[in-house]
Amino acid sequence: QLLVVESGGGLVQSGGSLRLSCRTSGKTVLEFQAMGWFRQAPGKAREWVGSISSGGSSGDATNYADSVKGRFTISRNSANDTIYLQMNSLRPEDTATYYCAARVEGVIRATYETADDYDYWGQGAQVTVSS
């Protein structure tokens, strides 16, 4: 059974940092065409945050939404089948439930930016940033 499980959410003050983890089972992180992070705030649509995929000999490829570029970083640890979302300089508007997602087919690239591009989803991790 293929599973995607997030962990690491919590409450942080504005300007602080948090790191979310997303562990896979049933497939290694290297077997997915791409993995992505999304977030959804109350009353708002689910928003793409960023994605990661294998860049081959160049290493992992990453891609970020403009709203988080320069503040958030996605990385991958194949030794424990986990990807991470490091969030720095957090703002109150980053408050949301964050979801990890995985894509199992198609071209390997980090430019899948819509929820429909992904096949498996985690249960979500709450991130709250206080002002």
C-alpha positions as CSV (number, residue, x, y, z in Angstrom):
1,Q,0.0,0.0,0.0
2,L,1.4,3.4,-1.0
3,L,1.2,6.0,1.7
4,V,2.4,9.6,2.2
5,V,2.5,10.9,5.8
6,E,3.4,14.4,6.9
7,S,4.7,15.5,10.3
8,G,6.2,18.5,11.9
9,G,3.5,21.2,11.9
10,G,2.9,23.5,14.8
11,L,2.6,27.1,16.1
12,V,5.4,29.6,15.5
13,Q,5.8,33.4,15.8
14,S,6.1,35.6,12.7
15,G,9.7,35.5,11.4
16,G,10.3,32.0,12.8
17,S,11.0,28.7,11.2
18,L,9.4,25.3,10.9
19,R,10.3,22.1,9.0
20,L,7.7,19.7,7.7
21,S,8.6,16.1,6.8
22,C,6.8,13.8,4.4
23,R,7.6,10.1,4.5
24,T,6.6,7.6,1.8
25,S,6.0,3.9,2.1
26,G,5.2,1.5,-0.7
27,K,7.6,3.3,-3.0
28,T,10.9,5.1,-2.4
29,V,11.0,8.9,-2.9
30,L,13.2,8.2,-5.9
31,E,10.5,6.2,-7.6
32,F,8.0,9.1,-7.8
33,Q,8.0,11.3,-10.9
34,A,7.6,14.3,-8.6
35,M,6.6,15.2,-5.1
36,G,4.9,18.4,-4.1
37,W,3.8,20.5,-1.2
38,F,0.4,22.3,-1.2
39,R,-1.4,24.4,1.5
40,Q,-4.9,25.3,2.2
41,A,-6.1,28.1,4.5
42,P,-9.6,28.2,5.8
43,G,-12.1,29.4,3.2
44,K,-9.4,29.4,0.4
45,A,-8.5,27.1,-2.4
46,R,-5.6,24.6,-2.2
47,E,-2.5,26.4,-3.2
48,W,0.7,24.9,-4.7
49,V,3.8,25.7,-2.7
50,G,6.6,23.8,-4.5
51,S,7.8,20.6,-6.0
52,I,10.9,18.4,-6.2
53,S,11.9,15.8,-8.7
54,S,15.1,14.0,-9.8
55,G,17.3,16.2,-11.9
56,G,19.5,13.2,-13.0
57,S,23.2,13.9,-12.9
58,S,22.5,17.6,-11.9
59,G,20.9,16.5,-8.7
60,D,17.3,17.2,-7.6
61,A,15.2,19.8,-9.4
62,T,13.0,22.1,-7.3
63,N,10.3,24.7,-8.2
64,Y,8.5,27.2,-5.9
65,A,5.5,29.5,-5.9
66,D,6.4,33.1,-6.0
67,S,4.8,33.6,-2.6
68,V,7.4,31.4,-0.9
69,K,10.4,31.7,-3.1
70,G,13.5,32.6,-1.1
71,R,11.9,31.6,2.2
72,F,10.9,27.9,1.7
73,T,13.2,25.1,0.6
74,I,12.3,21.5,-0.4
75,S,14.8,18.8,-0.1
76,R,14.9,15.0,-0.3
77,N,16.6,12.3,1.7
78,S,16.5,9.0,-0.2
79,A,18.1,7.1,2.7
80,N,14.9,7.5,4.8
81,D,12.3,8.0,1.9
82,T,11.5,11.5,3.2
83,I,11.1,14.9,1.7
84,Y,11.3,18.1,3.7
85,L,9.8,21.6,3.5
86,Q,12.0,24.0,5.4
87,M,10.0,27.2,6.1
88,N,11.9,30.3,7.2
89,S,10.8,33.9,7.7
90,L,7.3,32.7,8.3
91,R,4.4,35.2,8.0
92,P,0.8,35.0,9.4
93,E,-0.4,34.6,5.8
94,D,1.5,31.3,5.7
95,T,-1.0,29.8,8.2
96,A,-2.6,26.8,6.6
97,T,-2.9,23.1,6.5
98,Y,0.1,21.8,4.5
99,Y,-0.2,18.7,2.3
100,C,2.4,16.5,0.8
101,A,1.6,14.9,-2.6
102,A,3.2,12.3,-4.9
103,R,2.9,11.7,-8.6
104,V,3.6,8.2,-10.0
105,E,3.4,8.6,-13.8
106,G,4.5,10.8,-16.6
107,V,7.6,12.8,-17.2
108,I,10.0,13.4,-14.4
109,R,10.0,17.2,-13.7
110,A,9.4,19.6,-10.9
111,T,6.9,21.7,-12.7
112,Y,3.7,19.9,-11.7
113,E,1.8,22.8,-10.0
114,T,-1.8,21.7,-9.8
115,A,-3.5,19.3,-7.4
116,D,-4.8,17.2,-10.3
117,D,-1.2,16.5,-11.2
118,Y,-0.7,14.3,-8.1
119,D,-2.0,10.9,-7.3
120,Y,-1.4,10.3,-3.6
121,W,-1.9,12.8,-0.7
122,G,-1.0,12.9,2.9
123,Q,-3.4,13.8,5.7
124,G,-2.1,17.3,6.2
125,A,-0.1,19.1,8.9
126,Q,-1.3,22.3,10.5
127,V,1.0,25.3,10.5
128,T,0.0,28.4,12.4
129,V,2.0,31.6,12.4
130,S,1.1,34.2,15.0
131,S,1.7,37.9,14.5
